[in-house]
Amino acid sequence: MKRSKSTLTAVLAVLLAVVVNAQVPVVGGQGARLSDIEGTDTLVTVVLKGSNASDANLKIQDVRNNVLTVESESGQLNHYLMSDIQEIRVQGSVMTVKRLDPLVDRGLTPEQQQVVTRAIDRAYEIFNGAAGNQPLRMWAAEVIAVGGTDEQKQAALDYLNTLASGNDLRTALDAAHHLVLAGSPPPTSELVSQGLDSGDRLVRASAARLAGLTEDPTGKAQLHQMLRDRASDISVPAIDALAWLGDREIIPTLLELITERNEEKANAAADALIALGGDDVLAALREMVPSAEGRARFRVVRVLHALGDPTGTKLMREEMLKVPSLEFDSATILARQGDPVAMQVLRDRLAQRYDPYQEVLTRRAEATAALIESGDRTNISVFQELLRIGMPEINITVLRLISLLDLRSLLPVTQPVIESSDPAVAIAACQAAVSLAHADYRARLAKLHR
């Protein structure tokens, strides 16, 4: 009886798999089925429902339990729910022996290029129509300078360079920031020293970040003074800048600040310690573990984990992930490295009913980004759902997260928002689209958005 029951279960499982697989159309490949492609070196494009988002140059590794597992060009395994897939397109013919050439062209598909082209055109429309909104126009100019036509790029760079050379120091520094992000150095190196000498706190903070972004060491003495400022609006930019400059003299101060009650300063110190790294940092943090408590302990463990310390990783998994107030932050960190328990914590969070408050929506966006980064793309629709809510702050948060992900199949997700009537949201969408198409730009944005 047991044997017959187990046999029946196996038969039902096979039948279920056949039914599920049959629900996903396979286009091309001379009539090939998923079972013909699974485990071979056939390249396919997975097209998702709703958004028509697509992921190209994939190899199907496995189909089971309503989940499609694929291998990307870089060798990373990613997962899709079969119910989320519109169709699977075979690229060429079904092949069983061909190996993926590491030098294969990894350019955009025609559909993806269309989104990027529209993003540039939309950014140019806003640039030309935002004469009365200088910050918005500078933001649009940055995006255009990265991906526009030669004529568009020249117009954007001329505009930013004119502002960066002007007499208004605050505006000049803002324009210089946009130039750096666009990959073009500011017209003068004197901006940093002028800004650090200013009595305007916003100007000093902006100058500090510019010093770090341009790796200008001339103002180090002033940055060290700012580092000790009690106000985070001054100390945090100095922390960032000195870490970007690789200044290891600040490590003792960072080790003090990581236990600060001021979360912004403490988190900046943790990020700076991760950026600087080194055996001295690891040794000092290991000594802090026994006495550190609460959020301070979490930050110490976070840095140890990020620097590859086994004890830090163990504590993150076995302790931090089990503390309710730290569970989400721990899960987003661990999930990015593919930790299955952490990934399930985030999936469970996304499956829960929720109230549309900004903090809750932001966490949904962060959980989705962490899962996508881990290779699990079954929740891309959460991004679409959040973008449809119509809250500008949430839209911009989601688009910023998308802009930092190396996943070109997210380009169609940005398409509806590129046409937003809110120009700030539209430019954020344009920036995300251009970032997905330009890795160097994405890297510069990632430096600013920890």
N, C-alpha and C positions, 0 to 999 in steps of 0.2 A: 504493500500500500504506500509506504514511504517513497519507494522508487517511482511508482506511477505518479505520485503527487509532484515529486521533484521534476519528473519528465514533463508533466503538464505545465509546470511553472516555466521551465526552460522554453517550451514551445510557445507559450503566451508571450514571453519576453521577446522571442525572435519575431513573432507576428506583430507585436507592438512596435518594434524597431522598424520593421518593413513599412508599417502604416505611417509612422512618423516621418521616415525618410521619403516616402512617396509624396508627402505633403509639400516638400520643398522641390520646386522644379529645377532640373539641371539643364542649362541652355548650352548648346554646342557639344563638342566631343563626340559627334556622330552617334548620338543616342545613348551615350554612357550613363550609367546609374551611379549613385553615390557609392554603392558597394564596389563598382569597377574602379573608382578613383581612390577610395580610401586606402592609405598605406603606400600609394605610388608617388612618383615625383611630378605628377601632373599639376600644372599651375592653374589656379582658379581665382575668380573674383567673387567675394561674398557680398551680396546686396541686401541691406536691411530694409524691413518694412517701414512705411511711414515717411521717413526722411530720404529714402533712396541713397543713404550713406553707403559707400562701398569700400572694400578693402581688397587690393589687388595683390598678385604674385604670392599667393598662399598655397601651401600643400596640405591636403586633408590627412590628418594623422589618425583620427578616431571618431566614430559616431556611436554614442551610447547614452542611455538615460536622458534622451531629448537634448543632449549637448553635443555640439560639433566642436572638435578640437583641431586647430590648424597650426601650422608652423609658418612663421613669417620669414622674410628674406634674411633677417639677422639671426634666425634660429630660435627666436622666442616663441613659446607656445601660448596661444590665445584661445579663448573659449566663447562660443555663441550659443544661446538657446535656439533650438531649431524653430520654435514658434515665432522668433523674432526675425527669421530670415525670409526675404521675399523670393530670392532665387540664387542659384550658384551658377556662375558663368565659367565654362571651361575656356581657358586661354590656349587656343591652338588645338592640338589633338591629345588624346590620352597617352601618356608616356610612363614607362615603368623603369627606365634606366638612366634617363637624362638627369644630370646634377645641376643644381642652380648655379649659374656663373656669378661669382661674387662681384664681377664688374658689370653686371647687367644694368641697363639704364633704369634708374629709379625715379624717373620724372613723373609729373602729374598725369593722370588720365585726362582725356578731353573734358569730361564732366567736372573734374576738380579744377582744371585750368579755367573753366568758365566761371566758377565761383570766385576764384582769385581775381580774374579780370574785372568782374563786376565790383568786387570789393575796392579795387583801385579806382575805378570810375566813380564809385559812390564817395570815396574819400576825397576825390578831386572836386566833386560837386559841392561837398561840404566846405572844403578849403576855399573855393571861390565864393561861396555864399555866406561865410562866417566872418566878414570884415569887422563886425562889432563884437566878436567873441574871440579875443586873442588866444586864451589858453586852448580853446577847441581848435582853432586854426593851426596852432603849433602842433597839436596832437595829430591832426590830419596830415600836416606837412611831413611829419616823421614817417608815417605809414607810406605816403607817396614816395618819399626819398628812398625807401627800401625797394619797393616793387613797381614803381610807375615807369612810364616810357621815358626816354631820355629828356624829352621836352618837359614832361611833368616833373621829373626829378629835379631838373635845373630850376624850375619855378619854385619848388618847395625848398631847395637848398638856398637859393638866393634870399628867400623870405626869412629863413631861420638865421642865416649868416648876418643879414642886416640887423635883426633884433639883437643877436649876440654881440654885435659891435656897437650897439647904441649906448646912450647915457644912463638909461634906467637899469640899475644893477640887478634888481630882482628879475626883470624881464630878460635881461641878457643871460643870466644864469639858467633860467628856465629854457630859453632857446638853446643854450649850450648842451643841456641835458638831452633835449630832443635830437640834437645833432649827433651826440655820442651814441645814442640808441640807434640812430639811423646808420651808424657806421662811418660817420664823417667827423673828424676832429673839429672842435670849436676854433674860431679864427684867431684867438689870442689865449696864451697861457696865463696872462695877468689877471684873468677873471677870478681864479682861485684865491690869489693873495688879496685882491681887492675885497672879495666877499668875506674872507676870514677876518679882515680888519674892520668890517662893518659893525655898527652898533645895532643893526636890525637882526633880531634873532632868527627870523625866517631866512634871511640872506645868508647868515653864517651857516645855518644847517644845510642850505642848498649848496653852498661853496664846499662844505665838507664832503658831501656826497660826490660832487664833481671831482674833487681831488682823488677820491677813491676810484671812481669810474675811469678817469684818465691816467691813473697811477702817477699822479704828480706829488712828489715827496716834499716840495718846498715848504709846505705849511705844517709839517709834522709837529713842531713845537706848539703851535696853536691848537692842533688837533688833540694833543696830549692834555692841554688845559681843558678843552671842551669835554674830554672823556670823563673828567672828575666833576662836571657840572651836575647839580642835584636834579635838574629838570631833564626829563627824558627827551624833550624836543631838541635839546642841544647834545646830550651825551650819546644818544643812539646813533645819529648820523656820524659822530666821531668814531664810535665803535666800528660801524660798518666800514668807514673809510680806512681806518688803520688796519683792519683785518684784510681788506682788499689790497692794501699796500704791503701785506706780509710782515707787519711790525710785531715781532715776538716780544718786544719789551712790555707790551700791554698784557701779557698772559697773567701775571700776578693780580692785576686789577680785575681782569675778566673772571678769575677764580673767586674773587670777592663778590663781584656783581651777580654771578650766577645764582646766588642764594638771596638776592634782593627781594623785597616785597613788591617792588615795582615790576610788574610782569613784563612790560615792554623792554625795560633795561635788562632784566634777567634773561629774557628770550634772545635779545640781541647779543648778549655776552655768550650764550650757549652756541648760537650760530657762528659767532666769531671764533670760538674755540674749535668748532668743527672745521672751519675753513683753515685755521692755522695748524691743527693737529700736532703730531709729534709725541715721542716717548715721554717727554717731560709733562705734557698735558695729561696723558693717560695715567702716569704715576700719581700726579696730584689728585686727579679725580677719583682714582681707586681709594685713596686715603680718605676722601670725603664721604664715600658711600655709607660707612657705618653710622655716622652722626647726622647725615642729611635726612630731612623729613618733608612730607607733603610734596608740594609742587617743586620745591628746591631739589628734593631727592629725584623726582621725575626728570628734571632737567639734567642733573648729573648723569643719570642712567641713559638718557637720550643721547648725550654727547658720546659716552662710552660706546653705546651701540653703533652710532654713526661712524665712529672711528674703528670699528671692527673688533672691539674688545669682547671676548666670549662672555665674561661676567655681565657686562652691560646688556648683551642680547638675552642672556638667561633671565636676568631680573626684569627686563622689559616683557618677556613672554610669561614668566611664572608669577610675577608680582604686579607690575603696573597694569597689565591687561585685565587683572582680576579686581582692581579697585574701581568701583562704579564711576567716580568722578574723573578718573584717568583713562577709563576704558576706550573712549572714542579716540582720544589723541594717540594712545598707544596702538590702537588697531590701525589707524591711518598710516602710521610709521611702519609697522610690521607688514601690513598688507602689500605695500609697495615692493617688498622683497619676496612676495609670494607666500607668506605664512598662511597656511590654510585656516587656522583657528581665527586669526585676525580678519581674514577675508570673509569668513562666515559671520563674524560679529557685524561687519559693515553690511553684508547682504540682509541680515536680520533687521538692522536699523532701517534700511531702505524699504523693507516689506511692511513696516509698522505704519499704522495710521498716524497722521500728523496734523498739527495746526499750522497755518501758513504765516508763522512769525519769521522775521528776518534771520534770527539766530538758527532756528530749525532748518530753514531753507538753505542757509549757508552750509550747514553740516551735511545736508543731503548732497549738495554739490561737491563738497570735499570728499565725502565717502565715494561718490561716483568716480571722481578723478583718481583716487587711490586705487580703486578696483581696476580701472582702465589701465593704469600704469603697471599693475601687476600682471596684465594680460587678459583679465576677465572683462569682456566687452558686452556682457549680457544686460547691462543697465544703462547703455547709452541713451535710451529713451528718457531716463530721468533728467538729463540735460535738456532735452527738448521740452519736457513737461515744465521745468523751471523757467525756461525762456518764454514759455507761453503765459506764465502767470502775469507778466506785465509790470513787475516791480523793477524800476531802473537799477537800483542798487544790487539786486539779485542778478539781473541780467548781466551787469558789468562783472560781478564776481564770477559767474559761470563762464563768461567769455574770457576772463583772465586765466582761469584754470585751463580752458581749452587751448589758449595760446601757448601754454607751457608744455602741452602734451605732444609727443612726437608721433602723431597719428593722423595722417592726411585724410583718412576716411571720415573724419569729423567735419571736413569742409562743408558738406551739404547741411550740417546742423546749423552752421552760421548763416546760411543763405537767407532765411526769412528775416533774421534780425538785421542783416545788412540794410534792409529796406525800412527799418524802423523810422517812425516820424520823430523820435527823440534823437537828436544829432549825436549826443554823447554815447548813447547805446549803439547807434549805427557805427560810429567810429571805433568803439570797442570791438564790434563784430568784424569790421574791416581789418583791424589790427590782428585779431585772432586768425583770420583767414590768411593774411600775409605771413604771419608767424609760422603757420603750419606749412607754408611753402618755402620758407627761408630759414634754414637751421641756424645760420649765424645770427640772425635777428632774434630768433627764439632764445638763443644762449645769452644774448645781452639782456633780454627781458627777464630771464630766470635769475640773473645776478641781482636785479633790483627786487624781485618778488621772492622772498625766502619761502 
